[in-house]
Amino acid sequence: MKKGCKPYKPNSKNSYTSTKSFLLAKGLIDKFLNIIDYNNFKIEVASLTKLAKDKHGINEGSLFGERTISSADKSYYQAVPNKKAFNKIDGIKKKAQPKQELTDYYMGDDALREQEEREENQDLFLYLSSELNNKLGFDNPGYNASPSIQDLVNQMPMITKADIDNKKLDC
């Protein structure tokens, strides 16, 4: 790595930005893709192109070409990315990535069903508590829990089989 260059940190966004970051870290190009070290740039691009061919089967030519930029007082080389090759690499990588399990974000059918049952049971409990409170004459405004065992014993409700058969309890 050249003096003053930042260490290379792979960029997982896509293969182009990762490769550009790599070449920047090596001091071979600047952030505008101007080639700083032409000979080493050519060697590194040839190595990366071979890696893309061996690892991903990419046969789209060199990953970077170059063009000459000329002005009145100087000329220099600028790297030109092979977008077709980089897009192909990204497509291959995307297909090869394992699909992320939805259970990380979604509970799954069984867990969702269990949660719905718990909510239904809670609703049923509140409804039955309210009905019991009303039928047994408890006056607890805003209190939806069923009476305690002690309260039931103290009230000694008399529920007969006939009451149940005649559905006098409605709950």
Buried (B, 14 or more C-beta within 10 A) or exposed (E): EEEEEEEBEEBEEBBBBBBBBBBBBBBBBEEEBEBBBEEBBBEBBEEBBEEBBEEBEBEBEBBBEBEEEEEEEEEBBBBEBBEEBBBBBBEBBEEEEEEEEEEEEEEEEEEEEEEEEEEEEEEEEEEEBBBBBEBBEBEEEEEEEBBEEEEBEEEEEEEEEEEEEEEEEEE
